Amino acid sequence: MLRSLALTLPLGLLACGGALPQATALDAQRAHVELAQLQEGRSLLVKRCSGCHATPRPREHVAAAWPTSLGQMSERAHLDLTERGMIEQYLVVMAPK
């Protein structure tokens, strides 16, 4: 049983991050930011948010709703201002307009 858990756990973690859209150079250009910033925001979202619940998907809210939604969770997730900003930037850029 432990062996099967050890084999399925990494796949589950991969699936959490795998379903999130990858930011592209066009997304970064549209947002006037570096692509690496959007990629880091995505990575932080997976690392910091998926520990307590399913990883939020950008399409769950329109872009304008993400700051408020993230604000409600950032304190519980113990996000510092930089982490929150990077996650918010990724979610807002990748969300439907």
Steps between C-alpha positions, in 0.01 A plus 500: 500500500778745584664424169183583306457819702859596429437452129169685484585799721745657253249449220233677704730793568594516135135501403432796731756716327456344158141617463597864548567688181862580430569867444644582159713781366181652355336498845804674647509755218128574542553556875825696455692263730778248462394145416707374794279702738184331374666160517610565859148609591365173360760300690421681827129443446556125479742489794317727739132438423470132419602392850156583643264471202486448126724741315294796382471530124514842333171430320314468834461880516519791261822698523349782706378257771836337574649771726207477742487121490874473557485759775264277693745210492843665508509544877398139566763383252763723668592661170737791518428802279738386227350151482147635501587747226654236276209258546248778442680614188494148354130448583392841366698469176381146433135552602220572255449872452 
